[in-house]
Amino acid sequence: MPTTTTRAEEHQKRWGEIVSDPSLRDLPYKVETNAQGQIVLSPNRNRHTRLQKVVQKKLDVLLPGGEAFQEWAIATAEGVKVPDVIWASLERQQEMEETGDPATLAPEICVEVLSSSNTGGEIRKKRALYLKTGAEEVWVVNEDERVRFFAEEEMERSELVPDFPEQL
């Protein structure tokens, strides 16, 4: 299990400042921070939200013993990142809560749903950050609704959820 890092704790503190700022409430954007603690906003499209829901529902059906959530904040060494969907066992949820809010421990599965504004480098970096923070798998849903599964390397299928479809 990864331990809390000083940088993650700094980002955790900065995140607390951001979420308590009344001028930032109710923004129609996904909010993350970069390595410098600066706010990064991403507009959301309805198709993106629909795909998040599809993934969440499939995870809840295929993986008992935990829960899927949309947009769960994770403090990493390079800012607070918010995967589009996560799945965490009940045990991991408790461990994550114990690290604070946002969590400095990632859930077992982190999912990113791509949009045209995402770059390959950005997604590779997020995959690495999620894995370094404790995720066992990171999934990427491409714009063609194809799901790619990663641990240290790309996998043909998810090892945690082998019945999860490759195409949504």
C-alpha positions as CSV (number, residue, x, y, z in Angstrom):
1,M,0.0,0.0,0.0
2,P,1.4,3.4,-0.9
3,T,2.0,5.8,1.9
4,T,1.0,9.5,2.0
5,T,3.7,11.7,0.4
6,T,4.5,15.2,1.4
7,R,3.5,16.6,-2.0
8,A,0.2,14.7,-1.9
9,E,-0.5,16.2,1.5
10,E,0.3,19.7,0.1
11,H,-2.2,19.1,-2.7
12,Q,-4.7,17.8,-0.2
13,K,-4.4,21.0,1.8
14,R,-4.7,23.2,-1.4
15,W,-7.8,21.2,-2.4
16,G,-9.4,22.0,1.0
17,E,-8.9,25.7,0.2
18,I,-10.5,25.3,-3.2
19,V,-13.6,23.4,-2.1
20,S,-14.2,25.9,0.7
21,D,-14.0,28.9,-1.7
22,P,-17.7,30.0,-2.2
23,S,-16.8,31.6,-5.6
24,L,-15.8,28.2,-7.0
25,R,-19.0,26.4,-6.0
26,D,-21.4,25.3,-8.6
27,L,-18.9,25.6,-11.5
28,P,-20.2,23.6,-14.5
29,Y,-16.8,22.1,-15.0
30,K,-14.7,19.2,-13.7
31,V,-12.1,20.7,-11.4
32,E,-8.6,19.3,-10.8
33,T,-5.3,20.8,-9.9
34,N,-1.9,20.6,-11.5
35,A,1.5,20.0,-9.9
36,Q,1.7,23.7,-8.9
37,G,-1.7,23.6,-7.2
38,Q,-3.3,25.7,-9.9
39,I,-6.9,25.0,-10.8
40,V,-7.6,23.1,-14.1
41,L,-11.1,23.3,-15.4
42,S,-12.6,20.8,-18.0
43,P,-16.0,21.4,-19.5
44,N,-18.2,18.4,-19.5
45,R,-20.3,17.1,-22.4
46,N,-23.4,15.1,-22.1
47,R,-22.0,12.1,-24.0
48,H,-19.1,12.0,-21.5
49,T,-21.5,12.0,-18.6
50,R,-23.5,9.2,-20.2
51,L,-20.4,7.0,-20.7
52,Q,-19.4,7.6,-17.0
53,K,-22.9,6.3,-16.0
54,V,-22.6,3.3,-18.3
55,V,-19.3,2.3,-16.8
56,Q,-20.5,3.0,-13.2
57,K,-23.6,0.8,-13.7
58,K,-21.6,-2.1,-15.3
59,L,-19.1,-2.0,-12.4
60,D,-21.8,-2.1,-9.8
61,V,-23.4,-5.1,-11.4
62,L,-20.2,-7.0,-12.2
63,L,-18.3,-6.4,-9.1
64,P,-20.1,-7.0,-5.8
65,G,-18.3,-6.1,-2.6
66,G,-17.7,-2.5,-3.4
67,E,-19.1,0.5,-5.2
68,A,-18.5,2.6,-8.3
69,F,-18.6,6.4,-8.1
70,Q,-18.2,9.2,-10.5
71,E,-15.5,11.8,-10.1
72,W,-13.7,10.9,-6.9
73,A,-10.9,13.3,-6.0
74,I,-7.4,11.8,-5.4
75,A,-4.4,13.8,-4.1
76,T,-1.3,12.8,-6.0
77,A,2.2,14.0,-6.0
78,E,1.3,16.1,-9.0
79,G,-2.0,17.6,-8.0
80,V,-5.5,16.5,-7.3
81,K,-6.8,14.3,-10.1
82,V,-10.4,13.3,-10.5
83,P,-11.0,10.0,-12.4
84,D,-14.3,10.0,-14.3
85,V,-15.3,6.7,-12.6
86,I,-13.7,4.7,-9.8
87,W,-14.5,1.4,-8.2
88,A,-13.4,0.7,-4.6
89,S,-14.0,-2.3,-2.4
90,L,-15.7,-1.6,0.9
91,E,-12.3,-2.2,2.7
92,R,-10.5,0.2,0.3
93,Q,-13.2,2.9,0.8
94,Q,-12.5,2.9,4.5
95,E,-8.7,3.0,3.9
96,M,-9.2,5.9,1.5
97,E,-11.4,7.8,3.9
98,E,-8.7,7.4,6.6
99,T,-6.2,9.3,4.4
100,G,-8.4,12.4,4.3
101,D,-10.3,14.3,1.7
102,P,-9.3,14.2,-1.0
103,A,-7.9,10.7,-0.5
104,T,-4.1,10.1,-0.9
105,L,-4.8,6.5,-1.7
106,A,-6.4,5.5,-5.0
107,P,-9.2,3.0,-5.4
108,E,-8.6,-0.4,-7.0
109,I,-9.9,0.8,-10.4
110,C,-9.7,4.3,-11.9
111,V,-11.4,5.1,-15.2
112,E,-10.8,8.0,-17.6
113,V,-13.4,8.7,-20.3
114,L,-11.6,10.5,-23.1
115,S,-12.7,13.6,-24.9
116,S,-11.2,15.4,-27.9
117,S,-9.4,17.8,-25.5
118,N,-7.4,15.0,-23.8
119,T,-3.8,14.4,-25.0
120,G,-2.0,11.1,-25.0
121,G,0.6,12.5,-22.7
122,E,-1.9,13.8,-20.2
123,I,-3.6,10.4,-20.0
124,R,-0.3,8.5,-19.7
125,K,0.6,10.8,-16.8
126,K,-2.7,10.3,-15.1
127,R,-2.4,6.5,-15.5
128,A,1.0,6.5,-13.9
129,L,-0.2,8.8,-11.0
130,Y,-3.2,6.6,-10.3
131,L,-1.0,3.4,-10.2
132,K,1.6,5.1,-8.1
133,T,-1.1,6.2,-5.6
134,G,-2.4,2.6,-5.3
135,A,-4.7,1.8,-8.1
136,E,-4.5,-1.8,-9.3
137,E,-5.9,-1.0,-12.8
138,V,-6.6,2.1,-14.8
139,W,-9.1,2.0,-17.7
140,V,-9.4,4.4,-20.6
141,V,-12.6,4.7,-22.5
142,N,-11.8,6.1,-26.0
143,E,-14.1,8.3,-28.0
144,D,-15.2,5.3,-30.0
145,E,-16.4,3.8,-26.7
146,R,-13.7,1.1,-26.7
147,V,-12.3,0.3,-23.3
148,R,-8.5,-0.2,-22.8
149,F,-7.3,-1.8,-19.6
150,F,-3.9,-1.0,-17.9
151,A,-1.9,-2.2,-14.9
152,E,1.8,-1.8,-15.4
153,E,1.2,-2.5,-19.1
154,E,-1.8,-2.7,-21.3
155,M,-3.9,-5.8,-20.8
156,E,-6.3,-7.6,-23.1
157,R,-8.9,-7.6,-20.4
158,S,-9.3,-6.4,-16.8
159,E,-7.9,-8.9,-14.3
160,L,-10.3,-7.5,-11.6
161,V,-13.4,-7.6,-13.8
162,P,-12.8,-10.1,-16.6
163,D,-16.4,-9.9,-17.8
164,F,-16.3,-6.1,-18.4
165,P,-16.9,-5.5,-22.1
166,E,-14.2,-4.1,-24.3
167,Q,-16.8,-2.0,-26.2
168,L,-19.5,0.0,-24.5
